Amino acid sequence: MKNIFLTLIAIIAVGSLFSCEPVEDRNSLPAMTLKSSDLNYTAVANGNTIELKNLTPDIIPYWSYVDSKGNELGHSNLNELTIAMPFAGTYTINFSAYTKGGSVTDTKTVTILKNDQTLFSDPRWAMLTNGVAGKTWVFNMVTESPFAFVGGGYINKTVEGDWAWYPGSINDVSWSGIENKDWGEVTFDLNGGYNVKVKQTSLTTGSTVKTTQSGTYNFSLTNGSTNDRIILNGGIEILHLNAYYNETLSGFSFSNVRLIELTASSLRYAAIRNDGVQVVMNLIPKTSN
């Protein structure tokens, strides 16, 4: 399956091919000064596209469009264009008109009502994110230990392929130093983008201080889930705890983790050390209080 994250990058890249500045000579235009109320243009959602059209005569148009977080997605000098928006969300369209007398800008907001379902038809997307609504995961501190051990050749809970030890409860790994406390949560959603928020409790023993990081992620899927990955961007780390590996060993990645199991009720991912050692974290969906 193609990496959907790269699909979005490709869409954004198309919008970025146009010049950042108007390419025509505005000195050849009539000498007039416009107000934003003089601008005539349309920005209309049509499914998962936004259709833009300049209806203001004798100007050089310039469009830029951003998502709800202010991230620029593209820009153009064309009088008419259609841009693809695979994610549900509210987008801001900035329309600037350049004349001999200067420039003026106006904005409109356009709402895309739903994701392009063709991009997220694999059921693993729904199990991880619950789509636009989002899904929050917490450590399993009740029915199993919050972490487990598997061999370097272990593939996943279905294929296996090497040894694995899934302790029955947190008491079975009391030697590891894990505290039985609220370790925080991680939330994935597809509301206007590949959004992730990690609320991490301090690893210091006895501390309940939490820090929150928000950003984007890449969900890379493989046939048979033999090497599915969740990759958090911008240095964000996925939810983890103060197990022995965090204090005595080095080289574990918490920004690029491999899925061991993903169902509607279970998320297990392996933190992988640079020598291939894997330690699995066991999460379950957060229930409403």
C-alpha positions in Angstrom: 0.0 0.0 0.0 1.3 3.4 -0.9 2.3 5.7 2.0 -0.6 8.1 2.3 1.6 10.7 4.0 3.6 11.0 0.8 0.3 11.4 -1.1 -0.4 14.6 0.9 3.1 15.9 0.3 2.7 15.4 -3.4 -0.6 17.3 -3.3 1.0 20.2 -1.4 4.0 20.2 -3.8 1.7 20.7 -6.8 0.4 23.9 -5.2 3.9 25.0 -4.5 5.0 24.9 -8.2 3.6 28.3 -8.9 5.6 31.5 -8.4 5.5 33.2 -5.0 5.0 36.6 -6.6 2.8 37.8 -9.4 4.5 37.1 -12.7 2.8 39.8 -14.9 3.9 43.4 -15.1 1.3 45.3 -13.0 2.7 48.6 -14.4 0.7 47.8 -17.6 -2.5 47.7 -15.6 -4.9 50.6 -15.1 -3.9 53.0 -12.4 -6.5 52.3 -9.7 -6.5 51.5 -6.0 -8.9 48.8 -4.8 -10.4 48.1 -1.4 -11.1 44.6 -0.2 -14.8 45.2 -0.7 -14.1 45.8 -4.4 -12.8 42.2 -4.9 -14.9 39.8 -6.8 -13.9 36.1 -6.5 -15.3 32.7 -5.5 -13.9 29.9 -3.3 -16.3 27.0 -3.3 -16.0 23.5 -1.8 -16.9 20.6 -4.2 -16.5 17.3 -2.4 -12.8 17.1 -1.6 -11.7 19.9 -3.8 -11.9 23.7 -3.6 -12.6 25.6 -6.8 -11.1 29.1 -6.9 -12.0 31.8 -9.5 -11.0 35.4 -9.9 -13.8 37.6 -11.2 -12.1 41.0 -10.6 -11.1 42.6 -13.9 -7.7 44.3 -14.6 -5.8 42.8 -11.7 -3.1 40.2 -11.2 -4.5 37.5 -8.8 -2.6 35.8 -6.1 -4.0 32.9 -4.0 -2.6 31.3 -0.9 -4.4 28.7 1.2 -3.8 27.5 4.7 -5.2 24.8 7.0 -6.9 25.5 10.4 -3.5 25.5 12.1 -2.1 28.2 9.8 0.1 25.8 7.8 0.4 27.0 4.2 -0.6 24.4 1.7 0.1 26.1 -1.6 -0.2 29.3 -3.7 -0.9 30.3 -7.3 -1.2 33.2 -9.8 -3.8 31.5 -11.9 -7.2 33.1 -12.5 -8.9 29.8 -12.0 -7.7 26.6 -10.2 -9.0 23.6 -8.4 -7.0 22.3 -5.4 -7.4 18.9 -3.8 -8.1 18.7 0.0 -8.1 15.1 1.2 -8.9 16.0 4.8 -12.0 17.3 6.5 -11.5 20.7 8.0 -11.8 24.4 7.6 -9.4 26.1 5.2 -8.6 29.8 4.8 -8.3 31.1 1.3 -6.3 34.4 0.9 -7.0 36.3 -2.3 -4.8 39.2 -3.2 -5.3 41.6 -6.1 -2.3 43.4 -7.5 -2.8 46.6 -9.5 -0.6 49.5 -10.6 -1.7 51.3 -7.4 -0.7 48.5 -5.0 -2.3 45.4 -3.7 -5.2 44.4 -1.4 -6.1 41.1 0.2 -9.3 39.5 1.3 -10.0 36.1 2.9 -12.7 33.4 2.8 -13.1 30.3 4.8 -14.1 27.0 3.1 -15.1 23.8 4.9 -14.5 20.3 3.6 -17.1 18.1 5.3 -15.3 14.7 5.2 -12.1 13.0 4.4 -11.6 11.5 1.0 -12.4 7.9 2.1 -10.5 6.4 -0.8 -7.3 7.4 1.0 -8.2 5.8 4.3 -10.1 2.6 3.1 -7.7 0.3 4.9 -9.4 -0.6 8.2 -6.2 0.0 10.2 -6.7 3.8 9.8 -10.1 3.6 11.5 -8.8 1.3 14.3 -5.9 3.7 15.0 -7.6 7.1 14.6 -11.4 6.8 14.5 -11.1 9.1 11.6 -11.9 12.8 12.0 -13.3 12.3 15.5 -9.9 10.9 16.8 -9.0 8.1 19.2 -7.2 8.3 22.5 -5.0 5.5 23.8 -3.7 4.9 27.4 -1.5 2.2 28.9 -3.1 -1.1 29.9 -2.6 -1.0 33.6 -5.5 -3.4 34.4 -5.7 -6.6 32.4 -2.0 -6.9 31.4 1.4 -5.4 32.1 1.8 -2.1 30.2 4.9 -3.4 28.5 6.2 -6.8 27.2 9.3 -8.3 25.7 9.8 -9.9 22.3 12.8 -11.3 20.4 14.6 -9.4 17.6 12.9 -11.6 15.0 9.4 -11.2 16.3 7.0 -9.9 13.6 3.6 -9.4 15.2 1.0 -11.1 17.3 -0.3 -13.0 14.3 2.9 -14.1 12.7 5.1 -14.2 15.8 8.4 -15.6 14.4 10.4 -15.4 17.6 10.0 -15.6 21.4 7.7 -13.3 23.3 6.7 -12.7 26.9 3.5 -10.8 27.6 3.3 -10.5 31.4 -0.1 -11.1 32.9 -0.1 -7.9 35.1 2.0 -5.0 36.2 2.9 -7.1 39.3 4.7 -9.6 37.1 7.2 -6.9 36.1 7.5 -5.1 39.4 11.3 -5.4 39.2 11.3 -3.1 36.2 10.5 0.0 38.3 7.3 0.9 36.5 4.9 2.9 38.7 1.3 2.1 38.6 0.1 5.7 37.8 -1.5 7.6 35.1 1.1 7.8 32.4 -0.8 10.1 30.1 -2.3 9.4 26.7 -1.7 9.6 23.0 -4.4 10.7 20.5 -4.5 10.2 16.7 -7.0 11.9 14.4 -7.5 12.8 10.7 -9.2 16.1 11.3 -7.6 18.3 8.7 -4.3 16.4 8.7 -2.3 13.5 10.3 -2.6 14.9 13.8 -1.1 13.5 17.0 -1.1 14.7 20.5 1.0 13.1 23.3 0.3 13.9 26.9 3.3 12.4 28.7 3.7 12.0 32.5 7.1 12.7 33.9 9.4 9.6 34.1 10.6 10.8 37.5 9.5 8.5 40.2 6.6 10.0 42.2 6.0 12.9 39.7 2.6 13.4 38.1 3.7 16.4 36.0 2.5 16.1 32.4 3.8 17.7 29.3 2.0 17.9 26.0 3.4 17.7 22.4 1.3 18.1 19.3 2.2 17.6 15.7 1.9 15.2 12.8 2.7 11.6 12.2 3.2 9.1 9.3 1.3 5.9 9.4 3.2 3.5 7.1 1.3 0.3 6.2 2.6 -3.0 4.8 1.1 -6.1 3.5 0.3 -8.5 6.3 1.3 -5.8 8.8 4.8 -7.3 8.9 6.4 -3.9 9.3 3.7 -1.3 10.0 5.2 1.9 11.5 4.0 5.0 13.3 6.5 7.8 12.8 6.1 11.0 14.8 7.5 14.1 13.2 9.4 17.1 14.6 11.1 15.2 17.5 7.8 14.3 19.2 8.0 11.0 21.1 5.1 8.5 21.5 3.8 7.6 24.9 6.2 5.6 27.1 7.0 4.9 30.7 10.0 4.5 33.0 10.6 0.8 32.5 14.1 -0.5 33.0 15.2 0.1 29.4 14.7 3.8 29.7 17.0 4.1 32.7 19.7 1.5 32.0 19.9 1.1 28.3 20.3 3.6 25.4 19.4 3.8 21.8 15.6 3.1 21.9 13.5 5.1 19.5 10.2 6.5 20.7 9.6 8.5 17.5 9.7 5.6 15.1 7.9 2.6 16.5 6.7 -0.7 14.9 3.2 -2.1 15.3 3.0 -5.5 17.0 -0.8 -5.5 17.1 -3.6 -3.1 16.1 -7.3 -3.9 16.7 -10.2 -1.8 17.8 -9.3 -2.5 21.4 -5.5 -3.0 21.4 -2.5 -1.0 20.3 0.9 -2.6 20.8 4.0 -1.0 19.4 7.7 -1.9 19.8 10.3 0.6 20.7 13.4 -0.7 18.9 16.9 -0.2 20.0 19.7 0.4 17.6 20.9 -3.2 17.9 17.4 -4.6 17.1 16.2 -5.3 20.7 12.4 -4.7 20.9 10.3 -3.7 23.9 6.5 -3.6 23.4 4.1 -1.2 25.0 0.5 -2.3 25.5 -2.2 0.3 25.1 -6.0 0.3 25.2 -8.6 2.9 24.2 -9.3 5.5 26.8 -12.9 5.3 28.2 -14.9 8.4 29.0 -14.9 9.3 32.6 
